[in-house]
Amino acid sequence: MKKIKRQAGFTLIEMLIVLLIISILILITIPNVTKHFATIDEKGCKAYISMVQGQVEAYRVDFMAYPTIEDLVTKGYLKENETSCPNKEEIMITNEGEVKLANASSGSDSSGG
């Protein structure tokens, strides 16, 4: 009579349990990762605005006037492809030399009289 050797390995139930656990972990982590991407884009845009504000001040020191975005590009203070935030939001420079998002509502400033 021939002896049957039992092969070591995983059963179907064990594999299904592992797949279930992996699926649950993926479902938990995906929303957290996408939330962090939005935070990273926002912080990156704020940092970029600060950098452009520094370039505006350097331009003002050199030329005694506040520049436009086009002035910064033509005079070499910014590269051609650096005229918007990393998340593609457009920026603008006000007449007072303040750098801010172009789509930010200006109606919230109640200092005008």
C-alpha positions as CSV (number, residue, x, y, z in Angstrom):
1,M,0.0,0.0,0.0
2,K,1.3,3.4,-1.0
3,K,1.6,6.2,1.6
4,I,0.0,9.5,0.7
5,K,2.2,12.4,1.7
6,R,0.3,15.5,2.8
7,Q,1.7,18.6,1.1
8,A,2.2,21.7,3.1
9,G,0.4,24.8,1.8
10,F,-2.5,27.1,2.4
11,T,-6.1,26.1,2.2
12,L,-8.7,28.0,0.2
13,I,-10.3,29.3,3.4
14,E,-6.9,30.7,4.7
15,M,-6.3,32.4,1.4
16,L,-9.8,34.0,1.4
17,I,-9.3,35.3,5.0
18,V,-6.0,36.9,4.0
19,L,-7.6,38.5,0.9
20,L,-10.4,39.8,3.1
21,I,-8.0,41.4,5.6
22,I,-6.0,43.0,2.8
23,S,-9.1,44.4,1.3
24,I,-10.2,45.9,4.6
25,L,-6.8,47.5,5.0
26,I,-7.0,49.0,1.5
27,L,-10.5,50.4,2.1
28,I,-9.2,52.1,5.3
29,T,-6.1,53.6,3.8
30,I,-7.3,55.0,0.4
31,P,-9.5,57.8,1.9
32,N,-6.7,58.9,4.2
33,V,-4.2,59.0,1.4
34,T,-6.5,61.2,-0.8
35,K,-7.2,63.5,2.0
36,H,-3.4,64.0,2.5
37,F,-2.9,64.8,-1.2
38,A,-5.3,67.8,-0.8
39,T,-3.4,69.0,2.2
40,I,-0.1,68.7,0.4
41,D,-1.4,70.7,-2.6
42,E,-2.7,73.5,-0.3
43,K,0.6,73.8,1.6
44,G,2.6,73.6,-1.6
45,C,0.5,76.5,-3.0
46,K,1.0,78.6,0.1
47,A,4.8,78.0,0.0
48,Y,4.8,78.9,-3.7
49,I,2.9,82.2,-3.0
50,S,5.5,83.0,-0.3
51,M,8.3,82.4,-2.8
52,V,6.7,84.6,-5.5
53,Q,6.1,87.3,-2.8
54,G,9.9,87.3,-2.2
55,Q,10.5,87.7,-5.9
56,V,8.0,90.6,-6.0
57,E,10.0,92.3,-3.2
58,A,13.3,91.7,-5.0
59,Y,11.8,93.2,-8.2
60,R,10.5,96.2,-6.2
61,V,13.9,96.9,-4.8
62,D,15.6,96.7,-8.2
63,F,13.0,98.7,-10.2
64,M,11.2,100.8,-7.5
65,A,7.8,99.5,-8.8
66,Y,5.5,96.5,-8.2
67,P,5.6,94.0,-11.1
68,T,3.0,91.9,-12.8
69,I,3.5,88.1,-13.3
70,E,4.6,88.9,-16.9
71,D,7.2,91.4,-15.6
72,L,8.7,88.7,-13.3
73,V,8.9,86.2,-16.2
74,T,10.4,88.7,-18.7
75,K,13.0,90.0,-16.2
76,G,14.0,86.5,-15.2
77,Y,12.6,86.4,-11.7
78,L,10.3,83.5,-12.5
79,K,10.5,80.8,-15.2
80,E,7.8,80.7,-17.9
81,N,6.3,77.5,-16.5
82,E,6.2,78.9,-12.9
83,T,3.3,81.2,-13.1
84,S,0.8,79.1,-11.2
85,C,0.7,77.0,-8.1
86,P,1.8,73.3,-8.3
87,N,-1.9,72.3,-8.2
88,K,-2.4,74.6,-11.3
89,E,-4.3,77.4,-9.5
90,E,-3.5,80.7,-11.0
91,I,-1.9,83.5,-8.9
92,M,-2.0,87.2,-9.3
93,I,-0.2,90.3,-8.0
94,T,-2.3,93.2,-6.7
95,N,-1.5,96.8,-7.3
96,E,0.0,96.9,-3.7
97,G,2.4,94.1,-4.5
98,E,0.5,91.3,-2.7
99,V,0.6,87.8,-4.2
100,K,-2.6,85.8,-3.9
101,L,-4.7,83.3,-5.7
102,A,-6.5,84.7,-8.7
103,N,-9.8,82.9,-7.9
104,A,-9.8,84.1,-4.3
105,S,-12.8,86.3,-3.6
106,S,-11.9,89.9,-3.2
107,G,-15.4,90.7,-1.7
108,S,-14.3,89.5,1.8
109,D,-12.1,92.6,2.2
110,S,-14.3,95.3,3.8
111,S,-11.6,98.0,4.2
112,G,-12.9,99.9,1.1
113,G,-15.1,102.9,2.0
